[in-house]
Amino acid sequence: MKKKVVGCILTAMMITGMFTGCGNSESQSGDGTNTGSGDQVVVDIFQNKNEISDALQAAIEQYESENPGVTIHLETVGGSDYASSLKAKMLGNDPVEIFTLGGPDDIASYKEYLEPLTGEEWVSHVTAGGCDNVTVDGQVYADRGGRLRTDLQ
């Protein structure tokens, strides 16, 4: 169990690093348009694992302390409310950048918000079977920042 939690934390941090490490100095609104001000990058994480929420929050606090230009908001919704809550967020004006996928069915439902990551080097370092639930037709998928905010590319 500890190995799974550590794996989830590392995966979340790698994905967060992908989004924040490549940002520029212009901020954007939720619809992906530049507002042209500030150096702050804000990343919203929406996930459904209550059992890792405290560990994720600790990792976020450490990351933010080492990266003062980054603010990460973590929202955890467990149980059967997650699917409907995620759908509402993604259809709203400010979709989340990082969210939990439940498996191949979620990939089909949220494909417009996902990016195939099979060619990324870090994918080869994931524990065997760790990408099974996010693999469809041989492609590993992950969220790509809601409507792909250009400051997070």
N, C-alpha and C positions, 0 to 999 in steps of 0.2 A: 504494500500500500504506500509506504514511504517513497519508494522508487517512482510510483505513478504521480504522486503529488509533486515531487521534485521535477519530474518530466514536464508536468503541466506548467509549473512555474517557469522553467527554462524556456519552454515553447512560447509562453506569453511574453516573456522578456525579449526573446529573439524577435518576435513579431513587432513588439513595441519598438525595439531598436531599429528595425527596418524602417518604420514610419518616422521616428523622430530623428534618426541619424542622418537622414537625407533631406531634412527640411531646409527652407530658406528663411530670410528675415522678414518676410511678409506674412501676415496672418490672413486667414480666410473666414468667411462666414460659412454656415452649414451647407449652403448650396454650392460650395466650391469656388465662389468668386472672391478675389483678393479684396481685402479691406485696406491694404497698403500701410498698415501701422503695426509697430511693435515687433519684438523678437520672440515672443512667447508662443510656444507650440502647446496646444491642448489636445489630449487624446482621451477619448471615452472608451472604456472597456465595459462590456455588458456580458455577464457570464452567469451560469446556472449551477455552479458547484459550491454550495454552502461550506462544504468541508475544506475547501482550499482558499476561502475568502480571506481569512486572517493572514495566511502565508503570502497570498498575492498582494495584500495591502502592505505587508512588511517589505516585500520586494519593490513595490512601487515607491514607498518612502525612501528606500535606499537609492533607487534610481534617480528620483527627484533631487535628493541631496547631492548627488554626483553630477547632475545635469540641471542647473538652476533655471534654464530657459524652457523647461518642460514641466507641464502639469498634467497628471494622469488622474482621471476620475474613474473609480471602480464602482460599478453597480452590480449587485448580485441578486438575482431573482430565482429562487429555487422552486422545485416542484412543477406542477402542471401549468402555472402561470407564465412560465418562461416563454413558451412558443408564441402566445398571443401578445405578450409584452414586447418581444423582439419584433414581431410583425408591425405593431403600432409604431415603434421607434423608427423602423426602416422606412415606413410609409410617410412619416412625418417630415418636417422641414429640417431636422437636424439628426440624421442617422449616426449611429455609433461607428467608430473606426474599427474596433476590434470586438468580435462577438463569438460566442461558442456555437459550434456546429454540432448537431446531434448525429449526423451521418449523411449518407448519400441522398436521402430524401431532402434534407436541408440544403444540400448543394444544388439540387434541382430548383428548390424554392427561392434561393438567394443568389443564383449564379451571376446576376447582373452586378452584385457587390463583391464578387470573388475574383481571384487572380490565380491562374495555374502556376504553381511554384515548383513543379517537378525538376526544372533545371537549376534551381538554387542549390549551392554547395551544401548548405546546412541540412538539407533534406536527407542527405546520405548519412548524417550523424544521428538521426532520430532512431531510438530503440526499435528493434524489429517489431512490426505490427503497430507501431505508434501512429502511423498515417493511414491505417486501413479504413477508418471511418470517414476520412476526408479524401478518399481516392475514388475517382469515377473514370472509367475507360483509360486507366493507366496514368491519369493526371492527378497530382496532389493539389488540392485547392485550399486557399486560406482567404480571409477577408482582406480587402484592399482599401479600406478606409472609407466605408460608406459609398459615397458617390465619387470616390477617388479624388480627394482634395489634392491640388497640385503642390501644395507646400509639403506634402507627405510622400512625394514620389522619390 
